[in-house]
């Protein structure tokens, strides 16, 4: 298992909430676009959020 994925799993266990990470570039200034918001909404709609949510914005790293 990749180290970052392992950390995310441990964070979910420790915080007792699902974790969603959103990656953006450090090189280029970016804003969330409508397509990004639609994708994030689709992910969240399929999750059990009854215990809350941890949304992690990560800069400049590649997605898992």
Phi and psi in radians as a Rosetta constraint file:
Dihedral C 1 N 2 CA 2 C 2 CIRCULARHARMONIC -1.200 0.35
Dihedral N 2 CA 2 C 2 N 3 CIRCULARHARMONIC 2.530 0.35
Dihedral C 2 N 3 CA 3 C 3 CIRCULARHARMONIC -0.973 0.35
Dihedral N 3 CA 3 C 3 N 4 CIRCULARHARMONIC -0.741 0.35
Dihedral C 3 N 4 CA 4 C 4 CIRCULARHARMONIC -1.139 0.35
Dihedral N 4 CA 4 C 4 N 5 CIRCULARHARMONIC -0.721 0.35
Dihedral C 4 N 5 CA 5 C 5 CIRCULARHARMONIC -1.083 0.35
Dihedral N 5 CA 5 C 5 N 6 CIRCULARHARMONIC -0.719 0.35
Dihedral C 5 N 6 CA 6 C 6 CIRCULARHARMONIC -1.069 0.35
Dihedral N 6 CA 6 C 6 N 7 CIRCULARHARMONIC -0.738 0.35
Dihedral C 6 N 7 CA 7 C 7 CIRCULARHARMONIC -1.096 0.35
Dihedral N 7 CA 7 C 7 N 8 CIRCULARHARMONIC -0.753 0.35
Dihedral C 7 N 8 CA 8 C 8 CIRCULARHARMONIC -1.084 0.35
Dihedral N 8 CA 8 C 8 N 9 CIRCULARHARMONIC -0.725 0.35
Dihedral C 8 N 9 CA 9 C 9 CIRCULARHARMONIC -1.105 0.35
Dihedral N 9 CA 9 C 9 N 10 CIRCULARHARMONIC -0.746 0.35
Dihedral C 9 N 10 CA 10 C 10 CIRCULARHARMONIC -1.135 0.35
Dihedral N 10 CA 10 C 10 N 11 CIRCULARHARMONIC -0.682 0.35
Dihedral C 10 N 11 CA 11 C 11 CIRCULARHARMONIC -1.071 0.35
Dihedral N 11 CA 11 C 11 N 12 CIRCULARHARMONIC -0.775 0.35
Dihedral C 11 N 12 CA 12 C 12 CIRCULARHARMONIC -1.028 0.35
Dihedral N 12 CA 12 C 12 N 13 CIRCULARHARMONIC -0.763 0.35
Dihedral C 12 N 13 CA 13 C 13 CIRCULARHARMONIC -1.126 0.35
Dihedral N 13 CA 13 C 13 N 14 CIRCULARHARMONIC -0.798 0.35
Dihedral C 13 N 14 CA 14 C 14 CIRCULARHARMONIC -1.147 0.35
Dihedral N 14 CA 14 C 14 N 15 CIRCULARHARMONIC -0.748 0.35
Dihedral C 14 N 15 CA 15 C 15 CIRCULARHARMONIC -1.516 0.35
Dihedral N 15 CA 15 C 15 N 16 CIRCULARHARMONIC -0.222 0.35
Dihedral C 15 N 16 CA 16 C 16 CIRCULARHARMONIC 0.996 0.35
Dihedral N 16 CA 16 C 16 N 17 CIRCULARHARMONIC 0.696 0.35
Dihedral C 16 N 17 CA 17 C 17 CIRCULARHARMONIC -2.555 0.35
Dihedral N 17 CA 17 C 17 N 18 CIRCULARHARMONIC 2.624 0.35
Dihedral C 17 N 18 CA 18 C 18 CIRCULARHARMONIC -1.198 0.35
Dihedral N 18 CA 18 C 18 N 19 CIRCULARHARMONIC 2.602 0.35
Dihedral C 18 N 19 CA 19 C 19 CIRCULARHARMONIC -2.064 0.35
Dihedral N 19 CA 19 C 19 N 20 CIRCULARHARMONIC 2.316 0.35
Dihedral C 19 N 20 CA 20 C 20 CIRCULARHARMONIC -2.151 0.35
Dihedral N 20 CA 20 C 20 N 21 CIRCULARHARMONIC 2.286 0.35
Dihedral C 20 N 21 CA 21 C 21 CIRCULARHARMONIC -1.921 0.35
Dihedral N 21 CA 21 C 21 N 22 CIRCULARHARMONIC 2.493 0.35
Dihedral C 21 N 22 CA 22 C 22 CIRCULARHARMONIC -2.205 0.35
Dihedral N 22 CA 22 C 22 N 23 CIRCULARHARMONIC 2.122 0.35
Dihedral C 22 N 23 CA 23 C 23 CIRCULARHARMONIC -1.795 0.35
Dihedral N 23 CA 23 C 23 N 24 CIRCULARHARMONIC 2.367 0.35
Dihedral C 23 N 24 CA 24 C 24 CIRCULARHARMONIC -2.305 0.35
Dihedral N 24 CA 24 C 24 N 25 CIRCULARHARMONIC 2.888 0.35
Dihedral C 24 N 25 CA 25 C 25 CIRCULARHARMONIC -1.466 0.35
Dihedral N 25 CA 25 C 25 N 26 CIRCULARHARMONIC 2.483 0.35
Dihedral C 25 N 26 CA 26 C 26 CIRCULARHARMONIC -1.520 0.35
Dihedral N 26 CA 26 C 26 N 27 CIRCULARHARMONIC -0.410 0.35
Dihedral C 26 N 27 CA 27 C 27 CIRCULARHARMONIC -1.326 0.35
Dihedral N 27 CA 27 C 27 N 28 CIRCULARHARMONIC -0.717 0.35
Dihedral C 27 N 28 CA 28 C 28 CIRCULARHARMONIC -2.075 0.35
Dihedral N 28 CA 28 C 28 N 29 CIRCULARHARMONIC 2.357 0.35
Dihedral C 28 N 29 CA 29 C 29 CIRCULARHARMONIC -1.169 0.35
Dihedral N 29 CA 29 C 29 N 30 CIRCULARHARMONIC 2.239 0.35
Dihedral C 29 N 30 CA 30 C 30 CIRCULARHARMONIC -2.321 0.35
Dihedral N 30 CA 30 C 30 N 31 CIRCULARHARMONIC 2.704 0.35
Dihedral C 30 N 31 CA 31 C 31 CIRCULARHARMONIC -2.172 0.35
Dihedral N 31 CA 31 C 31 N 32 CIRCULARHARMONIC 2.687 0.35
Dihedral C 31 N 32 CA 32 C 32 CIRCULARHARMONIC -1.148 0.35
Dihedral N 32 CA 32 C 32 N 33 CIRCULARHARMONIC 2.334 0.35
Dihedral C 32 N 33 CA 33 C 33 CIRCULARHARMONIC -1.794 0.35
Dihedral N 33 CA 33 C 33 N 34 CIRCULARHARMONIC 2.923 0.35
Dihedral C 33 N 34 CA 34 C 34 CIRCULARHARMONIC -0.974 0.35
Dihedral N 34 CA 34 C 34 N 35 CIRCULARHARMONIC -0.722 0.35
Dihedral C 34 N 35 CA 35 C 35 CIRCULARHARMONIC -1.115 0.35
Dihedral N 35 CA 35 C 35 N 36 CIRCULARHARMONIC -0.651 0.35
Dihedral C 35 N 36 CA 36 C 36 CIRCULARHARMONIC -1.135 0.35
Dihedral N 36 CA 36 C 36 N 37 CIRCULARHARMONIC -0.772 0.35
Dihedral C 36 N 37 CA 37 C 37 CIRCULARHARMONIC -1.111 0.35
Dihedral N 37 CA 37 C 37 N 38 CIRCULARHARMONIC -0.700 0.35
Dihedral C 37 N 38 CA 38 C 38 CIRCULARHARMONIC -1.103 0.35
Dihedral N 38 CA 38 C 38 N 39 CIRCULARHARMONIC -0.743 0.35
Dihedral C 38 N 39 CA 39 C 39 CIRCULARHARMONIC -1.108 0.35
Dihedral N 39 CA 39 C 39 N 40 CIRCULARHARMONIC -0.795 0.35
Dihedral C 39 N 40 CA 40 C 40 CIRCULARHARMONIC -1.118 0.35
Dihedral N 40 CA 40 C 40 N 41 CIRCULARHARMONIC -0.718 0.35
Dihedral C 40 N 41 CA 41 C 41 CIRCULARHARMONIC -1.063 0.35
Dihedral N 41 CA 41 C 41 N 42 CIRCULARHARMONIC -0.750 0.35
Dihedral C 41 N 42 CA 42 C 42 CIRCULARHARMONIC -1.073 0.35
Dihedral N 42 CA 42 C 42 N 43 CIRCULARHARMONIC -0.717 0.35
Dihedral C 42 N 43 CA 43 C 43 CIRCULARHARMONIC -1.118 0.35
Dihedral N 43 CA 43 C 43 N 44 CIRCULARHARMONIC -0.821 0.35
Dihedral C 43 N 44 CA 44 C 44 CIRCULARHARMONIC -1.147 0.35
Dihedral N 44 CA 44 C 44 N 45 CIRCULARHARMONIC -0.607 0.35
Dihedral C 44 N 45 CA 45 C 45 CIRCULARHARMONIC -1.139 0.35
Dihedral N 45 CA 45 C 45 N 46 CIRCULARHARMONIC -0.413 0.35
Dihedral C 45 N 46 CA 46 C 46 CIRCULARHARMONIC -1.640 0.35
Dihedral N 46 CA 46 C 46 N 47 CIRCULARHARMONIC 0.061 0.35
Dihedral C 46 N 47 CA 47 C 47 CIRCULARHARMONIC -1.872 0.35
Dihedral N 47 CA 47 C 47 N 48 CIRCULARHARMONIC 2.683 0.35
Dihedral C 47 N 48 CA 48 C 48 CIRCULARHARMONIC -1.478 0.35
Dihedral N 48 CA 48 C 48 N 49 CIRCULARHARMONIC 1.855 0.35
Dihedral C 48 N 49 CA 49 C 49 CIRCULARHARMONIC -1.827 0.35
Dihedral N 49 CA 49 C 49 N 50 CIRCULARHARMONIC 0.301 0.35
Dihedral C 49 N 50 CA 50 C 50 CIRCULARHARMONIC -1.097 0.35
Dihedral N 50 CA 50 C 50 N 51 CIRCULARHARMONIC -0.430 0.35
Dihedral C 50 N 51 CA 51 C 51 CIRCULARHARMONIC -1.722 0.35
Dihedral N 51 CA 51 C 51 N 52 CIRCULARHARMONIC 0.058 0.35
Dihedral C 51 N 52 CA 52 C 52 CIRCULARHARMONIC 1.893 0.35
Dihedral N 52 CA 52 C 52 N 53 CIRCULARHARMONIC -2.868 0.35
Dihedral C 52 N 53 CA 53 C 53 CIRCULARHARMONIC -2.714 0.35
Dihedral N 53 CA 53 C 53 N 54 CIRCULARHARMONIC 2.531 0.35
Dihedral C 53 N 54 CA 54 C 54 CIRCULARHARMONIC -1.988 0.35
Dihedral N 54 CA 54 C 54 N 55 CIRCULARHARMONIC 2.039 0.35
Dihedral C 54 N 55 CA 55 C 55 CIRCULARHARMONIC -1.863 0.35
Dihedral N 55 CA 55 C 55 N 56 CIRCULARHARMONIC 2.034 0.35
Dihedral C 55 N 56 CA 56 C 56 CIRCULARHARMONIC -1.902 0.35
Dihedral N 56 CA 56 C 56 N 57 CIRCULARHARMONIC 2.055 0.35
Dihedral C 56 N 57 CA 57 C 57 CIRCULARHARMONIC -1.676 0.35
Dihedral N 57 CA 57 C 57 N 58 CIRCULARHARMONIC 2.049 0.35
Dihedral C 57 N 58 CA 58 C 58 CIRCULARHARMONIC -1.938 0.35
Dihedral N 58 CA 58 C 58 N 59 CIRCULARHARMONIC 2.279 0.35
Dihedral C 58 N 59 CA 59 C 59 CIRCULARHARMONIC -1.718 0.35
Dihedral N 59 CA 59 C 59 N 60 CIRCULARHARMONIC 2.339 0.35
Dihedral C 59 N 60 CA 60 C 60 CIRCULARHARMONIC 1.163 0.35
Dihedral N 60 CA 60 C 60 N 61 CIRCULARHARMONIC 0.413 0.35
Dihedral C 60 N 61 CA 61 C 61 CIRCULARHARMONIC -2.149 0.35
Dihedral N 61 CA 61 C 61 N 62 CIRCULARHARMONIC 2.716 0.35
Dihedral C 61 N 62 CA 62 C 62 CIRCULARHARMONIC -1.354 0.35
Dihedral N 62 CA 62 C 62 N 63 CIRCULARHARMONIC 2.520 0.35
Dihedral C 62 N 63 CA 63 C 63 CIRCULARHARMONIC -1.097 0.35
Dihedral N 63 CA 63 C 63 N 64 CIRCULARHARMONIC 2.791 0.35
